[in-house]
Amino acid sequence: REWVLKSSLLIAMAVYTYLRLIVDHHGTSQLQVLRQKEVDFCISLLRERFMDCFMIGRDLVRLLQNVARIPEFEQLWKDIIHNPQVLSAQFTGILQLLQSRTSRKFLACRLTPDMETKLLFMTSRVRFGQQKRYQDWFQRQYLSTPDSQSLRCDLIRYICGVVHPSNEVLSSDILPRWAIIGWLLTTCTSNVAASNAKLALFYDWLFFNPEKDSIMNI
């Protein structure tokens, strides 16, 4: 913990990562114990170093929505909405956070290097109409377990915020981003996962600012 506190970026990255893991850690008593430790860790960083966590941007709100029913986060939400200054004198409210773009480094940190490689290959080398075998392999490898439902959001946010093909690729017959995202949405077998995945797709569009954001994000 002391090592993490030395770096603002590390604090933000740790909060981003553990907020995602909390969603997946449920069921057995061992996971419940682990999840409570993760909750305590995130809450302490969010309350003590909020402006360091602020650098995550609007995706922090998206992640906090997914854990909002956990009592500690429910109280944090009340402070964010009704008493933001208790978190930091520089924090004016939730709109300030929603207007802040999330950096690529956060969106990429939830994917393994192999996932990144496969997605970048599909969006730069695979022709539209010839993608099924690559998608089937990706689904077998990463999307076939119940725990992988929440991974769809990470993949969609990565495609929207990180995978920005060149004009040459956009005008070619290479597999477009919308086709991969559409396929990912069809692989959701949970209504909650499907709703979260759709929100992940439209998140930048909802708060798009042409002066700060890239048109490729939407």
C-alpha positions as CSV (number, residue, x, y, z in Angstrom):
1,R,0.0,0.0,0.0
2,E,2.8,2.5,0.9
3,W,4.4,1.7,-2.4
4,V,1.2,2.4,-4.3
5,L,0.7,5.7,-2.5
6,K,3.9,7.1,-3.9
7,S,2.5,7.4,-7.4
8,S,-0.7,9.1,-8.5
9,L,-0.9,7.1,-11.7
10,L,-0.5,3.8,-9.7
11,I,-3.3,4.8,-7.3
12,A,-5.6,5.5,-10.3
13,M,-4.6,2.3,-12.1
14,A,-5.1,0.2,-8.9
15,V,-8.6,1.7,-8.3
16,Y,-9.6,1.1,-11.9
17,T,-8.4,-2.5,-11.8
18,Y,-9.9,-3.5,-8.4
19,L,-13.2,-1.8,-9.1
20,R,-13.4,-4.2,-12.1
21,L,-12.3,-7.2,-10.1
22,I,-14.9,-6.6,-7.4
23,V,-17.7,-7.2,-9.9
24,D,-16.3,-10.7,-10.6
25,H,-15.5,-11.7,-7.0
26,H,-18.8,-13.2,-5.7
27,G,-20.1,-16.6,-4.7
28,T,-17.8,-18.6,-2.5
29,S,-16.9,-17.4,1.1
30,Q,-13.2,-17.2,0.1
31,L,-14.1,-14.8,-2.8
32,Q,-16.4,-12.8,-0.4
33,V,-13.5,-12.3,2.0
34,L,-11.2,-11.2,-0.9
35,R,-13.9,-8.9,-2.3
36,Q,-14.3,-7.1,1.1
37,K,-10.5,-6.5,1.2
38,E,-10.7,-5.0,-2.3
39,V,-13.7,-2.9,-1.3
40,D,-11.9,-1.5,1.7
41,F,-8.8,-0.8,-0.4
42,C,-10.7,1.0,-3.1
43,I,-12.8,3.0,-0.7
44,S,-9.7,4.1,1.3
45,L,-8.0,5.4,-1.9
46,L,-11.1,7.0,-3.3
47,R,-11.7,8.9,0.0
48,E,-8.1,9.8,0.8
49,R,-6.8,10.4,-2.7
50,F,-9.8,11.3,-4.7
51,M,-8.1,13.7,-7.1
52,D,-5.5,11.1,-7.9
53,C,-8.4,8.7,-8.8
54,F,-10.1,11.6,-10.7
55,M,-7.5,11.1,-13.5
56,I,-9.4,7.9,-14.5
57,G,-12.0,10.2,-16.0
58,R,-15.6,9.3,-16.9
59,D,-15.0,5.6,-16.8
60,L,-14.6,5.9,-13.0
61,V,-18.4,6.7,-12.9
62,R,-19.1,3.7,-15.1
63,L,-17.2,1.4,-12.8
64,L,-18.7,2.8,-9.7
65,Q,-22.2,2.2,-11.1
66,N,-21.4,-1.5,-11.3
67,V,-20.6,-1.7,-7.5
68,A,-23.2,0.9,-6.3
69,R,-25.2,-1.6,-4.3
70,I,-22.3,-2.5,-2.0
71,P,-22.9,-0.5,1.2
72,E,-19.5,1.3,1.2
73,F,-19.9,2.4,-2.4
74,E,-23.5,3.4,-1.8
75,Q,-22.3,5.9,0.8
76,L,-19.6,7.1,-1.5
77,W,-22.2,7.7,-4.2
78,K,-24.2,9.9,-1.8
79,D,-21.1,12.0,-1.2
80,I,-20.3,12.3,-4.9
81,I,-23.8,13.5,-5.7
82,H,-24.8,15.5,-2.6
83,N,-21.5,16.5,-1.0
84,P,-18.6,16.3,-3.5
85,Q,-16.4,18.7,-1.5
86,V,-16.0,16.2,1.3
87,L,-13.9,14.1,-1.2
88,S,-11.8,17.0,-2.4
89,A,-12.0,20.8,-2.4
90,Q,-11.2,20.7,-6.1
91,F,-14.1,18.3,-6.9
92,T,-17.3,20.2,-8.0
93,G,-19.5,17.3,-8.8
94,I,-20.2,14.3,-11.0
95,L,-20.5,16.4,-14.2
96,Q,-16.9,17.4,-13.8
97,L,-15.9,13.7,-13.8
98,L,-18.2,12.8,-16.7
99,Q,-16.7,15.6,-18.8
100,S,-13.2,14.2,-18.3
101,R,-12.0,11.7,-21.0
102,T,-10.5,8.4,-19.9
103,S,-7.0,7.8,-21.0
104,R,-6.1,4.9,-23.3
105,K,-3.8,3.4,-20.7
106,F,-6.7,2.7,-18.4
107,L,-8.8,1.2,-21.1
108,A,-6.0,-1.1,-22.2
109,C,-5.0,-2.3,-18.7
110,R,-7.8,-4.8,-18.4
111,L,-6.8,-6.7,-21.5
112,T,-4.0,-9.3,-21.7
113,P,-1.3,-8.7,-24.4
114,D,-2.7,-11.6,-26.3
115,M,-6.2,-10.2,-26.4
116,E,-4.8,-6.9,-27.6
117,T,-2.8,-8.6,-30.3
118,K,-5.9,-10.6,-31.5
119,L,-8.2,-7.6,-31.6
120,L,-5.6,-5.4,-33.4
121,F,-5.1,-8.3,-35.9
122,M,-8.8,-8.5,-36.6
123,T,-9.2,-4.7,-37.1
124,S,-6.1,-4.4,-39.4
125,R,-5.7,-7.7,-41.3
126,V,-9.0,-9.6,-41.5
127,R,-11.3,-8.9,-44.3
128,F,-15.0,-8.2,-43.6
129,G,-16.9,-11.5,-44.2
130,Q,-13.9,-13.7,-43.3
131,Q,-13.9,-13.0,-39.6
132,K,-16.0,-15.9,-38.2
133,R,-13.1,-18.3,-37.5
134,Y,-11.2,-15.6,-35.7
135,Q,-14.2,-14.6,-33.6
136,D,-15.0,-18.3,-32.8
137,W,-11.4,-18.8,-31.6
138,F,-11.5,-15.6,-29.5
139,Q,-14.8,-16.6,-28.0
140,R,-13.6,-20.1,-27.1
141,Q,-10.4,-18.6,-25.6
142,Y,-11.8,-15.7,-23.6
143,L,-15.6,-15.5,-23.6
144,S,-16.8,-19.0,-22.8
145,T,-16.9,-18.9,-19.0
146,P,-19.6,-17.2,-16.8
147,D,-16.9,-14.9,-15.3
148,S,-16.1,-13.6,-18.7
149,Q,-19.5,-11.8,-19.0
150,S,-18.1,-8.6,-17.6
151,L,-15.1,-8.7,-20.0
152,R,-17.3,-7.6,-22.9
153,C,-17.4,-4.0,-21.4
154,D,-13.6,-3.9,-21.2
155,L,-13.3,-5.1,-24.8
156,I,-15.8,-2.6,-26.1
157,R,-14.3,0.3,-24.2
158,Y,-10.9,-0.7,-25.6
159,I,-12.2,-0.9,-29.2
160,C,-13.9,2.5,-28.9
161,G,-11.1,4.3,-27.1
162,V,-7.9,2.6,-28.3
163,V,-8.4,1.0,-31.7
164,H,-8.5,3.9,-34.1
165,P,-7.8,2.6,-37.7
166,S,-6.2,4.9,-40.3
167,N,-8.2,6.4,-43.1
168,E,-6.6,3.8,-45.4
169,V,-8.0,1.0,-43.3
170,L,-11.4,2.7,-42.9
171,S,-11.8,2.9,-46.7
172,S,-10.8,-0.7,-47.3
173,D,-12.6,-4.0,-46.9
174,I,-10.9,-4.7,-43.5
175,L,-13.3,-5.8,-40.7
176,P,-14.8,-2.6,-39.2
177,R,-15.0,-1.9,-35.5
178,W,-18.8,-1.8,-35.5
179,A,-18.9,-5.4,-36.7
180,I,-16.7,-6.6,-33.9
181,I,-18.7,-4.7,-31.3
182,G,-21.9,-6.0,-32.7
183,W,-20.6,-9.5,-32.5
184,L,-19.5,-9.0,-28.8
185,L,-23.0,-7.8,-28.0
186,T,-24.5,-11.0,-29.4
187,T,-22.2,-13.1,-27.2
188,C,-23.7,-11.6,-24.0
189,T,-25.8,-14.3,-22.2
190,S,-26.7,-12.2,-19.2
191,N,-29.1,-9.2,-19.3
192,V,-27.0,-7.3,-16.9
193,A,-23.8,-7.9,-19.0
194,A,-25.7,-6.9,-22.1
195,S,-26.9,-3.6,-20.6
196,N,-23.5,-2.8,-19.3
197,A,-21.9,-3.6,-22.6
198,K,-24.3,-1.2,-24.4
199,L,-23.6,1.5,-21.9
200,A,-19.8,1.0,-22.5
201,L,-20.5,1.5,-26.2
202,F,-22.3,4.8,-25.9
203,Y,-20.4,6.2,-22.9
204,D,-18.2,8.6,-24.9
205,W,-21.1,9.6,-27.1
206,L,-23.2,10.7,-24.2
207,F,-20.6,13.1,-23.0
208,F,-18.8,13.9,-26.2
209,N,-16.9,17.2,-26.4
210,P,-15.5,18.0,-29.8
211,E,-12.8,20.2,-28.2
212,K,-11.4,17.4,-26.0
213,D,-12.6,14.1,-27.4
214,S,-11.7,12.2,-30.6
215,I,-14.5,11.5,-33.1
216,M,-13.1,8.0,-33.3
217,N,-14.3,7.3,-29.8
218,I,-17.9,7.4,-31.0
